[in-house]
Amino acid sequence: QVQLVESGGGLVQAGGSLRLSCAASGSIFSMARMGWYRQAPGKERELVARIRSGGNTDYADSVKGRFAISRDNAKNTVYLQMNSLKPEDTAVYYCNSRIWGNDYWGQGTQVTVSS
């Protein structure tokens, strides 16, 4: 069982920055594909960014060039640096861990971007 705890959300003005963190339990973090998803009111959950165990990354087109995902295997933590935030980035952001075909989710952290 993997437990994920997100932190770093909050209220920020458009153009500002936030860094989300996700701390994972367990000793297999380095083998997991880690990702950030978000869900806005009335919309489906969508992939924001993910990073594989080897460090390869994928990003949604809407955040390319503005967001950066990274991981620190020594700290069992994955980060999402969000720059040039826009009101449409407002959502609950969820951390995801996928390993051996199993998905684990954090409780989510709210990000609100004011115009």
N, C-alpha and C positions, 0 to 999 in steps of 0.2 A: 504494500500500500504506500502510495506517495501522497504527501500533504504539501500543498502549495499555499503560500501566504503572500499576497500582494501588498504593496505600499507605494506611496508617492503620488497618489492622485490628488486632485484639488481643483480650485478655481483659478483660472489664469486669463489674462486678456489676449485677444488675438495678436499674433506675432510673438507671443511669449514661448517659454520652454518649460517642460517638466521632464523628470526622469522617474520612470516606474521601476520598481524592483520586485522580484519574485523569488522568495527563498523556498527551497525544496528540501523535504526530509529524505532520508535514505542514502544509501551508499552507491546507488547506481545512476546518479545524476549525470555523470559524464557520458553515459551511453544513451541518454534520452534525447529525442528531438524536442526542443522547447519552442513555444510559440506564444504570441500575444494575439488575442482576438478582441473584438469589440462589438457591442450591441447598443444601438441607439433606440430610443422609444419608437415602437411601431415597426421596427426593422428586424431583419434576421441577423444573427450573429455572423460576423465576417472575419476572415483572416486579416491581420494587420502585418505581421512579420513572423518569421520562424527561423530557427538556427539549428542545424544538424549537429550531431556529435563531433563531426570533423570540422565544423566552423562555417560550412556553406550556409548562405542566407537567401531567403526569399522575402519579397515585399509586395504588398498591394500597390497597384499603380498610383492610387490616390495619396500614398505617403512616401513614395520614392523620392529621395533627395532631401527629405525633411526628417524622417525617423531613422534611427539606427538601433538594431538589436545586437546585444553582445552577451557573453556568458563568462562567468568566473567559476570554473569547475572546483577550485580549491575552496570556494565559499558556497558551493551549491546554489548559486544565484544567477538569474538571468535578468538583464536590464533592457529597458526600452527608453532610449533618449529621444524625446519629441521636441523638435524645434519648429519655428514658424507655424505655430498652431493656428488653426482656423476654427470658426464656430462649428463647422461640419464635422470636426473631430470630436465633438461632444458625444460621450457614450460611457457606458460601463466597460472597463477594460478587464479582460480575463486572461490569466496565465494558464497555459496548457502544457502538459507533459505527455509525450507519447513514447512508450517503450514496450517492445514485444507485443504490439498490437493493442495495447491498453491505453486508454485516454484518462487523464486525471485533470481536474480543473480547480482553480482557486475560487475564492468567494467573490472576486471582482472588486475593482476600485473605480470610483466615479471620477471622470475627467470632464470638467465643464469649461468651455472656452467662450468668453463673452466678447461681443463685437464692439 
